[in-house]
């Protein structure tokens, strides 16, 4: 079949501005985007410039943005990415275009050079006569980091670089991890340097991971791992992140209490409907909803009541510790894991095994970090953890009959923690789509960072605000009334910049909708 | 035009070029010129296996005997000695730089034997891709003061009175023309696999350095010897590494028969690549290919067989790599299905004639790696010997060039050559001819595959030579279709095609004249090895664009005289 390639064209020595050119490319199941470009070059436009070399995904030459997401053209099959028989091809972002799909890679390689990508320990002086014996498992991290092919796809899709060019970028941090993890190197100043180059600026939004053609675990395996190494070396976390732990230990939550906490507003067991519940859940609210977003908590309870789900709201739950995992304070996690999982296990003994979380950050932490930690602390896991949206969509029979018309035009903001939990965007889009007369506009797949994750909000608030504003502006271009999202961090970040702008008399004319409040209101 | 000066200029930034730079930049000023960024070089596609032979206390003779037998006794044995002597210290040097080789649970380096060998001397880098070698060496150069000329296309060598004085290069990004003067030039530009339509080589493997050295008066050697790897994916030519067979993967034809018994009763799939490839092609030619077209490699039981070894990182990594390639590029699941493979061009044994120090017949000109022919690979390269050749002879060329420039002077360069290069570029940019670069290239590749690949004969080769000559004529009348000076890849493809055509002509000419079957060169009309007449190297001399002049020189034979070759 013929697929339309919409290709970015720009020769700065001739053209005043870039343009897009359309080409019909005959494609079959095994046609890659690179095959398509070669076809264009040979048959339709000899002047098209792009880089290519190995055509098997190891050399990194043909990294480009394919439908707005950076990837290797040689590894991407046309049929896998086309939208309505067309594919949009653009050069990598954040690097100056030389011509068409070719960008100037020097700033990217400068970043790699900058982190001193060579062993600082001088092994030559040891003068070994036989190869050193070593347990290969000590090299696993180094090996993973070594699989980076320096294609710059991550650099192109990095949200932070978009608003802060001083950030060194994901690939350079992977390089730092390669040497910090190398048992034959000395760490000598590397971590200090990484902090200066922006290690703590990453909001762990994982768009770099999606771009990475080598599937490197950049968020957990590199960024969070390096931050943890910083803590172990006494270089981290940043003072503001340290205070977060202090907050929890002193007050029971990461954020200060605003108004009456939800735990005081609502009883420990809520069942306001007649008859048998279709399910019974333990609601894990997370600090923000308990302490700052009580309306959201109310909305969640209402949603469950409308769906005949009985809710336990145990007051014995505590902070999940997500901000500490994100900022390298893994060693502070034990009390949180113990308290929360023991609590859930107690419920499990009573036959209540469904834990639902309302905060996506809590969800990914309880789901991915806790099991590992629980294993270390020898805590059993006799329950299942769900995100509320996931629970609504997949576990219960959702009451859609009572949903009222809500005439709004919105865009769903897919939180990075939901992504990290392995939950697909479609789950939430379908759910919101069930609200009558609500129009949901497809979100672009990149530039989706609220700036609130990874400890960035507390450490670099300007950066965080810039990211949130950027996300809103991307959405505004689609002519929507607002964003709807189901992460309290995203809600805070967006509401904060909207308020800030209002205070500066620059009303963005845009609203932020909390997924739960939107849904609960639709039941009214 | 911009002029630059270095002590040593290296053309090509793959493994051999980087290795030469790493060793020479410690004492002299080095510039390294490459048409791509170093990490985009073709070396990165290799599995990352290299021979380390022998360890102290081991007998080097077995490795040498098997390499020479694998090369069908065309190997220059002084060069093979270098490989046997210097591998082990090099391994330690590489590990010091930052490369790590796979270990067993007890921490010892894993060594295995590739096709045609029984000595366990092949090691593999920990990331499972030679990318690790290139990346690490590039980083070593970052540490030192080496000037990179990335994305510069070298158009010619400046040679006058038999002495090399530098290079001319075209900056792809902005079209600026450079003269880079140097006391010594090392060519390390890789092979020319893209002469053929079916090849495991990257798009960039167009033998540029070999061709420019040839046109500058360097002798080429053994060009007719081209290796066809048994297992490249049917359709794309992407390599399924020999490790697949080392670990027990085997080949089957349409009848499900493990046919290699017929061709190599002893070694079967683990015979040298020429033997396996020729066996596979015979099966296909005689109608026993799957769907008439390809052979299946069966990897289905491998994971099961190695389940107890999965705690050794190498095994999981290898299987994952095969699985990923097969899934991405052939849409098959290696645990459930056969992987469709055919033999495809993989390696050029021939190249710029050098001695064991990388010196060519042109003073001040050195060569190393796949573009060079030290004679080490003979008529068929053994697995894992390519990367070893790159590091060892790259290092030797670097050392020798650094030593050479101490006694050499920076000589004036022939301005008329520079002008003619400039004119060539400008002519191409404004070309308005009748023929299309990609069409000529495709026709060249198809023709070479048809007549000058695994099985060759007089008639076919004669026809092939005629077509190549005809294409060379057509090349003079091309239209590249892009006159921009900004990242003009159409121009680069045209320059590459010129190089491919020159190499193709040498390959066909050598094959046409060599009337025997030796290693990878198989003449259907002369199917036996003929030591009496053909135990000699072919040499090619440039002849102003006319048919190259062919001559011969004896093979350097030391401890291993030719014997019957059975597997």
Boltz contact constraints between the chains, C-beta under 6 A:
constraints:
  - contact:
      token1: [A, 11]
      token2: [B, 484]
      max_distance: 6.0
  - contact:
      token1: [A, 11]
      token2: [B, 486]
      max_distance: 6.0
  - contact:
      token1: [A, 13]
      token2: [B, 486]
      max_distance: 6.0
  - contact:
      token1: [A, 42]
      token2: [B, 438]
      max_distance: 6.0
  - contact:
      token1: [A, 46]
      token2: [B, 481]
      max_distance: 6.0
  - contact:
      token1: [A, 46]
      token2: [B, 482]
      max_distance: 6.0
  - contact:
      token1: [A, 46]
      token2: [B, 490]
      max_distance: 6.0
  - contact:
      token1: [A, 47]
      token2: [B, 482]
      max_distance: 6.0
  - contact:
      token1: [A, 49]
      token2: [B, 487]
      max_distance: 6.0
  - contact:
      token1: [A, 49]
      token2: [B, 489]
      max_distance: 6.0
  - contact:
      token1: [A, 52]
      token2: [B, 203]
      max_distance: 6.0
  - contact:
      token1: [A, 53]
      token2: [B, 36]
      max_distance: 6.0
  - contact:
      token1: [A, 53]
      token2: [B, 40]
      max_distance: 6.0
  - contact:
      token1: [A, 53]
      token2: [B, 202]
      max_distance: 6.0
  - contact:
      token1: [A, 53]
      token2: [B, 203]
      max_distance: 6.0
  - contact:
      token1: [A, 53]
      token2: [B, 204]
      max_distance: 6.0
  - contact:
      token1: [A, 54]
      token2: [B, 45]
      max_distance: 6.0
  - contact:
      token1: [A, 54]
      token2: [B, 202]
      max_distance: 6.0
  - contact:
      token1: [A, 56]
      token2: [B, 238]
      max_distance: 6.0
  - contact:
      token1: [A, 58]
      token2: [B, 44]
      max_distance: 6.0
  - contact:
      token1: [A, 58]
      token2: [B, 45]
      max_distance: 6.0
  - contact:
      token1: [A, 58]
      token2: [B, 129]
      max_distance: 6.0
  - contact:
      token1: [A, 58]
      token2: [B, 131]
      max_distance: 6.0
  - contact:
      token1: [A, 59]
      token2: [B, 40]
      max_distance: 6.0
  - contact:
      token1: [A, 59]
      token2: [B, 44]
      max_distance: 6.0
  - contact:
      token1: [A, 61]
      token2: [B, 40]
      max_distance: 6.0
  - contact:
      token1: [A, 98]
      token2: [B, 173]
      max_distance: 6.0
  - contact:
      token1: [A, 98]
      token2: [B, 487]
      max_distance: 6.0
  - contact:
      token1: [A, 99]
      token2: [B, 486]
      max_distance: 6.0
  - contact:
      token1: [A, 99]
      token2: [B, 487]
      max_distance: 6.0
  - contact:
      token1: [A, 102]
      token2: [B, 487]
      max_distance: 6.0
  - contact:
      token1: [A, 113]
      token2: [B, 142]
      max_distance: 6.0
  - contact:
      token1: [A, 117]
      token2: [B, 139]
      max_distance: 6.0
  - contact:
      token1: [A, 118]
      token2: [B, 139]
      max_distance: 6.0
  - contact:
      token1: [A, 118]
      token2: [B, 143]
      max_distance: 6.0
  - contact:
      token1: [A, 119]
      token2: [B, 98]
      max_distance: 6.0
  - contact:
      token1: [A, 123]
      token2: [B, 96]
      max_distance: 6.0
  - contact:
      token1: [A, 124]
      token2: [B, 96]
      max_distance: 6.0
  - contact:
      token1: [A, 131]
      token2: [B, 109]
      max_distance: 6.0
  - contact:
      token1: [A, 133]
      token2: [B, 107]
      max_distance: 6.0
  - contact:
      token1: [A, 134]
      token2: [B, 107]
      max_distance: 6.0
  - contact:
      token1: [A, 135]
      token2: [B, 107]
      max_distance: 6.0
  - contact:
      token1: [A, 136]
      token2: [B, 103]
      max_distance: 6.0
  - contact:
      token1: [A, 136]
      token2: [B, 313]
      max_distance: 6.0
  - contact:
      token1: [A, 139]
      token2: [B, 100]
      max_distance: 6.0
  - contact:
      token1: [A, 143]
      token2: [B, 126]
      max_distance: 6.0
  - contact:
      token1: [A, 143]
      token2: [B, 127]
      max_distance: 6.0
  - contact:
      token1: [A, 146]
      token2: [B, 127]
      max_distance: 6.0
  - contact:
      token1: [A, 146]
      token2: [B, 132]
      max_distance: 6.0
  - contact:
      token1: [A, 147]
      token2: [B, 127]
      max_distance: 6.0
  - contact:
      token1: [A, 149]
      token2: [B, 131]
      max_distance: 6.0
  - contact:
      token1: [A, 150]
      token2: [B, 39]
      max_distance: 6.0
